[in-house]
Structures are given as C-alpha cells and as structure tokens.
Amino acid sequence: MDMDSIFNDWRQNAERHDSRNFKFLRSLKMKSERAVDRAARRLHEEAFSIIDCLQCGNCCKTVNPTLTPEDIARIAAHLGMDAAAFRSEYLTESEDRGLMEPKSLPCPFLADDNRCRIYEVRPTSCAEYPHTNKPEFATRSYMHSGNTLQCPAVFYIVEGEPKAYGVLALADPMEAVIGPYLPVLTKTVLRPFKDKIVYDGLVACSPLVFGGGIERMLNDTYKRAKADFGIITSLPFSGQEPEPEKEPEAVIVTYGRSGEAHETRIGGKREAATFPLRLTPRGLLSL
C-alpha cells in the first residue's frame, strides 16, 4: 500500500470508522500487553516506512502539543529569548496542570513546506508523537482513538492490524459453495447473527490461481493474527473471543488494506484449509 492510498483511505474513512476503532482500541486492554505492544511496534515501523510526514503535517496544524518547563527553557534558549518572553509571546496555559500549549494553530513554528523550524529542540510531546511505539499501547486508547482522526499513520496502525474471524457456515457445506480446491478468491458479506458471524449466502468465486509464495505469506500472517488477537467470533470486535465450538470446515485468510492477511473460519467437519480474500470496511470480501 502506498502513501497516497493511505492518505485517501484516512480522509474517506477516519470519521466513519471512529466509533468502531474506539471499541477496538478499548478491547485491547483485555489482551496480552506484550502481544499488543509487539503488534503496535511492528505496525508503527511499517507505517512510517511508507508515510512521509512532510507530505502531511496535519498534526502540527490540528493538535496542540503540551510543553513542559524543560521544553520551554530549551526552545527559548534556542531562539535566544528569555523563557518568560517566550511564554508570553507563544504560549497559554494547558488543561494539563503545570503544562503549556501554543496560543493558536497551526503551530507558529511550522514552515510552509511542513518542516519544523525548531525541530532539533521541539517539545518532547512532538518528538514522541503519535506515541504508537511506546510501551503499554492499550492504556492510551482515548489518545490513539483521537489521533486516528488527526494522523493517517495512526489510522493505518489501528486499521491495518490483521485479525482472524471465525465464521459459521450456513445450510450448505462450504465445499459445495466454493469447491474443494483451495486457495480460492471469494467475495461475500459477513453478517452478525446471534452473537456469531455468518455470511449472507451470496458467494462469488474467481478462478485465480495463487502461487506457493502467496500461500506461505497468508499462512504466516494468519498465525500472527491468531497469536495477537485470537479468533474473533462476533461483530463488532469487542475483545478476545472464544474458539468456535465446532471444528472448522475451512480457514479463510483475508487481505487487509495494508496487504496483510486475515483469517475467517467456517464451521463444519472437514479439515481446515486456507484461501485468500480481502475484508473491506463494509465487510465485503474482495482481493
């Protein structure tokens, strides 16, 4: 996924997915702290290997950083100003006790090319933004939720994590619906039903053939998704779900927007198998 695609996805869906993403972030408190932090760090590195902040600068235009007394002294000295004069000209009291913030936005030190004029001595809160690679990721759910609206990287990190979904088959065996040869590209719609996940009964299959390299990638991503978040068996995702009671008939590994794969399990009696799909924000599965 390239940077333009991430930006477009963020602009179109950040507000629409706000409630869903907040619920997901809150649910992470029920997960293993080490697993969540590991996944967050991996996605943080992935996001910022793609995104160039100088092509955005939205955080400097919309998010008020907080400045500590140490920040103020450091920046004032860099500008050749007295700390009191710096506070008087640029800052106002923050809601956070003992801290200050810029009087106005965009940040007065943001240049026209989105570069920071005081980058070497910028506030600590700016240097650490968006805080997605720090330990105890799950304890900052409100912060991360708000930042998904301001920062395309945070939106990517929150939405891009692969997840494994447990889906129950309908009346017909899945083998009769999609055929016995896996993997297969399939489109369908996932629906919540009595605290379970089902598909809407309309399944379209494509005759595409996938190579061994893609199959290995999907299987590796499935294992990672399962290790990080377990098997999700209800919509919307609100925490770690129990394993399906029935033995799965098939395992669907689905592509997320970052090119990563998700797993969908479909109930039945036959041995699990794997095939790739893409889960879109509306629940449509397409590559």
C-alpha positions in Angstrom: 0.0 0.0 0.0 1.5 3.4 -1.0 1.3 6.7 0.8 -1.4 8.2 -1.4 -3.6 5.2 -0.8 -3.2 5.5 2.9 -4.0 9.2 2.9 -7.1 8.7 0.7 -8.3 5.9 3.0 -7.8 8.1 6.1 -9.6 11.1 4.6 -12.6 8.9 3.5 -12.9 6.6 6.5 -11.4 8.1 9.6 -14.6 9.7 10.9 -16.8 6.9 9.6 -14.8 4.3 11.5 -14.3 6.4 14.6 -16.7 4.5 16.8 -15.6 1.1 15.6 -11.9 1.9 16.1 -12.5 3.2 19.6 -14.3 0.0 20.6 -11.4 -2.0 19.1 -8.8 0.1 21.0 -10.7 -0.3 24.3 -10.9 -4.1 23.8 -7.1 -4.3 23.7 -7.0 -3.9 27.4 -8.3 -7.5 27.6 -5.3 -8.7 25.6 -1.8 -9.7 26.4 0.1 -6.4 26.9 3.3 -7.9 25.3 1.4 -9.1 22.3 -0.4 -5.8 21.8 2.8 -3.8 22.2 4.6 -6.1 19.8 1.9 -5.7 17.1 1.8 -1.9 17.6 5.6 -1.5 17.3 5.6 -3.6 14.1 2.8 -1.5 12.6 4.4 1.7 13.7 7.6 0.8 11.9 5.6 -0.3 8.8 3.5 2.9 8.7 6.4 5.3 9.0 8.4 3.3 6.4 5.7 4.3 3.9 4.4 7.7 5.2 6.5 10.9 4.8 5.3 13.3 7.5 6.4 16.3 5.4 3.7 15.4 2.8 1.1 15.8 5.6 1.9 18.0 8.6 -1.7 17.7 9.9 -0.6 17.1 13.5 1.2 20.4 13.5 -1.9 22.1 12.1 -4.6 20.5 14.3 -3.1 19.0 17.5 -1.9 21.2 20.4 1.3 19.9 21.9 2.0 20.3 25.6 5.2 21.9 26.7 7.0 21.2 30.0 9.1 23.8 31.8 12.1 22.0 30.4 10.8 22.3 26.9 10.2 26.0 27.3 13.7 26.7 28.6 15.3 24.6 25.8 13.3 26.2 23.0 13.6 29.8 24.4 17.4 29.4 24.6 17.5 28.1 21.0 15.6 31.2 19.9 17.7 33.5 22.0 14.7 34.5 24.1 14.0 34.8 27.8 11.7 31.9 29.0 9.1 34.4 30.3 9.1 36.3 27.0 8.7 33.1 25.1 5.8 32.0 27.2 4.2 35.5 26.8 4.5 35.5 23.0 3.7 32.0 22.0 2.0 30.0 24.9 -1.0 29.7 27.0 -1.9 27.5 30.0 -2.9 23.9 29.1 -5.7 22.0 30.7 -3.0 19.6 31.9 -1.7 21.1 35.1 1.8 22.6 35.0 2.0 22.4 31.2 1.5 25.0 28.5 0.5 24.8 24.8 0.6 27.1 21.7 -1.8 30.0 21.7 -3.0 29.1 18.2 -2.9 26.5 15.5 -1.2 25.8 13.1 1.9 25.7 15.2 3.8 29.0 14.9 7.0 27.1 14.1 5.5 25.2 11.2 7.1 26.3 7.9 5.3 26.4 4.6 7.0 23.1 3.5 5.7 21.4 6.7 9.1 21.4 8.3 9.5 22.4 11.9 11.6 25.5 12.4 12.7 24.3 15.9 12.9 20.5 15.0 16.2 19.9 16.9 14.7 21.3 20.2 11.0 20.6 19.6 8.8 19.7 22.6 9.0 16.2 23.9 5.3 15.6 23.1 6.1 16.4 19.5 9.1 14.2 19.3 7.2 11.3 20.7 4.0 11.8 18.6 2.0 9.8 17.8 3.1 7.6 20.8 2.2 4.3 19.0 5.6 2.7 19.5 5.7 3.3 23.3 5.1 0.5 25.8 1.6 0.0 27.2 -0.1 0.9 23.9 -3.5 -0.4 25.2 -3.5 2.1 28.1 -3.8 5.1 25.8 -7.0 4.1 23.9 -8.5 7.5 24.1 -5.4 9.2 22.8 -5.0 6.7 19.9 -8.7 7.0 19.1 -8.5 10.7 18.8 -5.2 10.5 16.8 -6.8 8.3 14.2 -8.8 11.4 13.1 -5.6 13.6 13.0 -2.9 11.3 11.8 -3.0 9.0 8.8 -0.3 6.9 10.3 -2.3 6.2 13.5 -5.3 5.4 11.4 -3.2 2.9 9.4 -1.8 1.3 12.5 -5.2 0.9 14.1 -7.0 -0.4 11.0 -4.1 -2.3 9.4 -3.6 -5.0 12.0 -4.7 -8.4 10.6 -7.4 -10.1 12.6 -8.8 -13.6 12.5 -12.6 -14.0 12.2 -14.5 -17.2 13.0 -17.4 -17.6 10.5 -20.1 -20.2 10.7 -21.2 -22.0 7.6 -24.9 -21.8 6.5 -27.1 -24.7 5.4 -24.8 -25.9 2.6 -21.3 -27.2 3.3 -18.7 -24.7 2.2 -17.1 -27.3 0.0 -20.3 -27.3 -2.1 -20.3 -23.4 -2.2 -16.7 -22.7 -3.2 -15.5 -26.1 -4.4 -12.8 -28.4 -3.0 -9.7 -26.7 -4.4 -8.1 -24.1 -2.2 -6.9 -21.4 -2.0 -9.7 -19.5 -3.9 -10.6 -15.9 -4.3 -14.1 -15.4 -2.9 -16.4 -12.4 -2.4 -19.2 -12.4 0.2 -20.6 -10.2 3.0 -20.1 -11.0 6.7 -23.1 -10.6 9.0 -23.6 -10.7 12.8 -26.1 -13.4 13.8 -27.0 -14.4 17.4 -23.5 -13.4 18.6 -21.9 -15.3 15.8 -20.5 -14.3 12.4 -22.2 -15.7 9.2 -22.0 -14.8 5.5 -25.1 -13.5 3.7 -25.5 -16.6 1.4 -24.2 -14.9 -1.7 -20.7 -16.1 -2.6 -18.8 -15.3 -5.8 -15.7 -17.3 -6.6 -12.9 -16.4 -9.0 -10.8 -18.9 -10.9 -7.5 -17.2 -10.0 -4.5 -19.4 -9.1 -2.2 -18.4 -6.2 1.5 -19.4 -6.0 3.2 -21.0 -3.2 4.9 -17.8 -2.0 1.5 -16.1 -1.5 0.1 -19.1 0.3 3.1 -19.1 2.7 2.7 -15.4 3.3 -1.0 -15.8 4.1 -0.3 -18.7 6.5 2.4 -16.7 8.3 0.1 -13.7 8.6 -2.8 -15.9 9.9 -0.5 -17.3 12.6 0.5 -13.8 13.6 -3.1 -12.6 13.7 -4.2 -15.5 15.8 -1.3 -15.0 18.2 -2.0 -11.3 18.6 -5.8 -11.2 18.9 -7.2 -14.8 19.0 -10.2 -15.8 16.9 -12.9 -13.2 16.7 -16.4 -14.8 16.5 -18.7 -11.8 16.9 -19.2 -8.4 15.3 -18.2 -5.7 16.1 -15.0 -6.9 17.6 -15.1 -6.1 21.4 -12.4 -8.3 22.9 -10.9 -11.7 22.7 -13.5 -14.3 21.6 -13.5 -18.0 22.4 -12.7 -20.6 19.8 -15.7 -21.7 17.8 -17.4 -24.7 19.3 -17.5 -26.7 16.1 -14.4 -27.9 14.2 -13.8 -25.5 11.3 -14.6 -26.6 7.8 -12.3 -24.1 6.2 -10.0 -21.3 7.1 -10.2 -18.1 5.0 -7.1 -16.0 5.1 -8.2 -12.4 4.1 -6.2 -9.4 2.9 -6.3 -6.2 4.9 -5.7 -2.8 3.4 -2.0 -2.9 4.2 -1.7 -6.1 2.1 -1.8 -8.3 5.2 -4.0 -11.3 5.6 -6.9 -12.1 7.9 -8.4 -15.4 8.8 -12.0 -16.4 8.5 -13.1 -19.8 9.9 -16.2 -21.5 8.5 -17.8 -24.3 10.6 -18.1 -27.9 9.5 -16.4 -31.3 9.9 -13.7 -31.3 7.3 -10.1 -30.4 7.9 -9.2 -26.7 7.9 -7.8 -25.2 4.7 -6.7 -21.8 3.6 -7.7 -19.3 0.8 -7.1 -15.6 0.4 -9.7 -12.8 0.5 -9.8 -9.1 1.4 -12.0 -7.7 4.1 -13.2 -4.2 3.2 -14.6 -1.7 5.8 -18.2 -2.7 4.9 -17.4 -6.4 5.4 -17.2 -7.2 1.7 -14.5 -9.7 0.9 -12.5 -9.0 -2.2 -8.9 -9.1 -3.2 
